[in-house]
Amino acid sequence: MHITIDLPKDIEQHLIQQAEQSNISLQTLILQALRQFIQTQTKPVCQWPDSILNYSGDPEFSAFESYRNELLPHQQPE
């Protein structure tokens, strides 16, 4: 497939520099970048969303750990 896109000058220059530094063709660099992007976009997300990871609780509720001393002691099964 042949696709034509218009790139801003700064991105064009950056791609050319990266290709030269990596000693590969511009086409190869762009294909590698596209493959990497596709792989990262198609992998299932195995992480909680930031809204969950950054949740600091509700100030109107007691902290979960504050009830630890009310728990029954652990008993070994018979």
Residue pairs with C-beta under 8 A, 6 or more apart in sequence:
7 15
15 26
15 29
15 30
16 26
18 29
19 25
19 26
19 28
19 29
22 29
24 32
47 53
57 63
